[in-house]
């Protein structure tokens, strides 16, 4: 059973089809060169695999693709000119090309094939000489890259690849796990992983978020919220709002209109850090940048808002955006505690 989705299969196959066709047609349109010089070289097939099937690989990024192919071709030609024995030239060319690519940070598997092709040069390649690096290798490679950028981005895959930002709240964040930490861990592995450390961090944090979703199941916010919510209205006096806070022993009051739509919030800090003016109303001091959450939202989605984003109280609304409850950090912590006890 293939682990690739239908869009990924289509992107890989059709992208390679278009890329190879464009690369070959572009090089064939370039005038000059020996009659038997190929207009497309075999390593481009391997390039197409990386560019269209695994475009997020570090080996498939523009610098490894372009630098790896061109530098390796030049190294292979050098081996061809320096060593008469074809086998020795091939071995020297490929080995030197790999070492050079590693030193320059442009390791690209098809680069090894480019070096081998150049080191075992046919008469046409020998006649083309150093220009073989440009035509057809550079032309083929550049054309493939242009098609890869277009095909991948038009089909929803960002290329060149940049690690996606990880989930903002996770145990990894709380423990202080960073990209340099992952780099150090990867260095200790006997077999080097060909992935970006930032991608590993993103995977770990997203996995933790998934684990939290699994443990909490599909518990909706409505099951844990406080339904007995005291509210303020925009034209009520600040004095009354203060009184409500003290009587109900809460720290935040949602401000609602006549249809119970949340239009703001006032907190204990807003009310008790200023002089009391009897005629001043709630709407003059309330904060209107309010984040609300739907009552059918899974509890797991609250974690980022109430940890990394700093919300302590979040109003809960129904499908018509009417206030139906309030959820606090304390209620969220209680749910997480029960989930952890269940997991253990």
N, C-alpha and C positions, 0 to 999 in steps of 0.2 A: 504493500500500500504506500503510495507516494506521500511524502510529508509536505509536498508543495501544493498550494492552492491553485485553482484554475487560473486566476489572474497572474500568478507567478509563473505558471507554465507558459501562458500566452506571452507574457513579457519576455521570458527567456528565449523561446523559440522564434517568435516574430521579430523581436529586437535583434537577434543574431542574424536573421535573414536579411533584414533591412540594412543592418550595419555592414555586413560583409559585402552586400551588393553595392552600397555607396562607397565603401573603401576601395573596392576593386575598380569601380567605374571612375572614381576620382583619379586614381593612379594611372589608369589607361588613357585618360584624357591629357595627361602631362606629356608633352612632346619630348623626343630625344631618347637616348639610351640604346643599348644593343637590341637587336631584333628578338633574341630569345630571352630577354630579361622578363621575369614574371611581373605581372601587374598587381598581384597580391601574393603575399608570402604565407606559408603554412602557420607560423606562430600567431597570425591574426585570428585563427580559429580558436586557439586557447584564450586569447584576449577576449574574444566574444563571450566565452563561457563565464569569465570573471565579471565582465561589464554588465551582462544582462541577466545572469542567473544568480550571482552573489555580489551585487554592486556595493554592499555595505562592507565587504572585506577590506582590510587595510591594504591587501595586495592589488585591489582593483581601483584605487584612487588615482587621480590624474597624474601626480608626480611619479609614482611607481610605474604606471603604464607608459607614459611618454619617456621618462628618464630611463627606466629599465630597458625598454626596447632599443632606444637610440644608442645609449651608452654600451649596451651589450653587443650591438651590431658592430660598433666601432672597435671594441675589444676583440671580437671575433675576427674582424678583418686584419687587425694587427697581428694576431696569431697566424693567420693565413700567410701573411707576407714574411713573417720571421722564421717560420718552421716549414721545411719542405715536406716532412712526413705528415700525411693527412690525418692519421690517427692521433699523433702527438699534438698537431695543431688544434684538432677538435677538443682534446682533453684540456690543453692549455687555455684555449679560448673560453670554454664553459666555466672552468674553475676560476679563471681570472675575472670573468664577467660576474659570477656570483659574489666573489669577494668585493668587487667594486660596487655592486648594487647595495650590498650590506653596509659598506662604509658610507655611501652617499644617501642612505635611507630611501632607496627606491627599489627594494626587492620585488621582483615581478616574475613569476614562473615562466611566462612566455619569453622573457628576456634571455633565459638559458637557451631556448630554442633559436632565438635570433643569433646568439653567439655561435651556436653549432652550425647554423646555416651559413653564416659568413665565414667561419673557419674552414669549412669544407666547400668553399665557393666553386660553383660551376663556371665554365668559361665566360658566360654572360655576366655573372656577378663579378668575376675577376676583371673583366673589361670595364665594367661600370666603376669599379674602384671605390674610393671614399664616397662618391655620390650615391652609392647604394644605401647609405645611411639615410639620405634624403628621399630618394626615389628607388624603390617604393616604400621603404620601411616607415619613414616619418609621415609620408602622405597617407599611407594606410592607417597608421596609428592615430593621427589627428582626426581623420574622417570618422573612425570608429568612436573616438571620444565625443565628437560632436553629436553623433547619433545617440550615444549612450546618455548624454545629458538630456537630450530631447525626449527620448523614449521613456526613460525612468521617471523624469519629472512630470511628463504628461500622463503617466499611468499611476501616479500617486506614490512613487518611491523617490525620496530625495537623493539626488546625486549631483555633485560629490557628497559623500556621506558625512554627516555631522551627528555625533551622539545626541539622541533626544534627551531633554531634561528629565531626570528621574522624578518619581512621585515625591512630592515635597515632604511628606511626613512618613517616617519609617523608623524602625528600631535602629537601622544603620545610621540614620541621621543622629539619633539620640546618643549612640555609642561613638559618634565622631568618625565613622568610617569614611575616608575620602579617597579620591583617585590616586594620590601618592601611596596610600596604604595598600591599595590593590596592586599597584605597580610593584611594590616590594614583595607582596605575596606571590605574584607571578614570577618574579626572579628566582624564587626558591623552588619552582617546579622544574623537574628534570627535563620535561618536554615543554618547550615554549609554546604558549597559546598565541595563535595568530588572530587576536582580537584586540580592540582598543580597550585600555583600562577603564575609560569612562563608560564604555558600553557594558562592561562587567558590573560597574557600580549601579547603572540604571537597571540591569537585569535583577540584581540582588534586591534593590529597593522595590521594584515592581512585584517580585516574587513575595516579598513580605506583605505588600498590600493585598495580593491575591490570597495569601494564607489568612490574613485578617478577615477578608470577605468570606472565606470558607468557614472559619470558626464562628463567625457571627451569623452565617446563613443569610437569609433574606429578612431579617428582623427589621420592620419599618420603624421610622422615628415615632410614629403614632403610638407604638406600644410602650415606649419608655418616657414620653414627654409628660410634663406637668400640665394638666388641662385646667387647673384652677388658677388662671392667670389674672392678675390685677392689672388694669390698663389706665392710661391717662389719655385725655383728649387735648387737642392743640390749644383750645381757648380756655382751659382751666388754669387756675392760678398756680404759681410755683409753690405757694404755701400748701395747697391741697396735695400736690404731688409729693412734697416732703412728708406730709402726714401719712400718705399711703405707704411710702417706703418704710417708715418707722413702724407703723401698725402691722404690716404684713411681713416685715423683716426680710425684704428682698433688696437687691442691689441695682436692679435695672427695671425700668417700666417701659413697655412698648407703648408708643403713641399711635392711636388709631383714629380713623374718621368715623362717620356715622354708620358706615357699612362694615366696620371692623377691618378695613384695609390698613396694613401697617405703613405709616408715613414717617416714622422716626422712632428714636429711643432717647430716654433720659436716664442717666445713671446717678448713683449716689454722689459721685465726684462732681457731676454737673450741678447738682442741687445744693451741695453743702460747701462748696469752695467759693461761693460768691455771696454778696450781701443780699438779704431777702428784701425784695421790693414787692409789696403787696399787689400792685397792679400789673406786675410783669407776668406774662403767660408762658405756658409750657412751650409753645411753638417758637418762642424767642431764643430758647437755649437748647432745644432738642437737636440731635444729630440726625441728618436725613440720609446719610450713606449707610443704609441698613441692609445687612445680608439676611435673607430669610431662606427657609428650606421647606420643601413640600412634605406633607405628613407621610407620604408613601415612599420617601427616600430611604434606601438602606442605611442602617446606622453606621456602617463602615465608611460611608462617604462623609460623615461628620468629622472623622479623625483629622484630616488636613486642616479643616476650617478652625477646629478648636485646639489645635496644637501649634503648628507652625505659623498659622495666620493670626493667632492670638485671640480669637473670639471666646468669651466666657459664657455668654448667653446668646442663644439664637432663637428668634421667633419662628414658630412653625405655622404654616398656612395650608389651607385646603386648595382644591382645584380652582376656586374662584379668588384665590389670594386673600381670603379672609383669615384672620388670626384664630387659630384653634388651640394653641398651646405654646409652651416654652420649654426649651431644653438647655440644661446647664452642664458645665464640666463635671460636676459631681455625679449627675445621672449617667453621663457617658463613661466615667471611670468605673461606676458600679457595673455597667454592662461588660466592659472590657475585663474587669476582675472575674466576673462569672465565666466569661469565655476562656480565660487562662486557666481557671480551676477545672473547667470541663476538659481542656486539652491535656492537663496533667493527670 
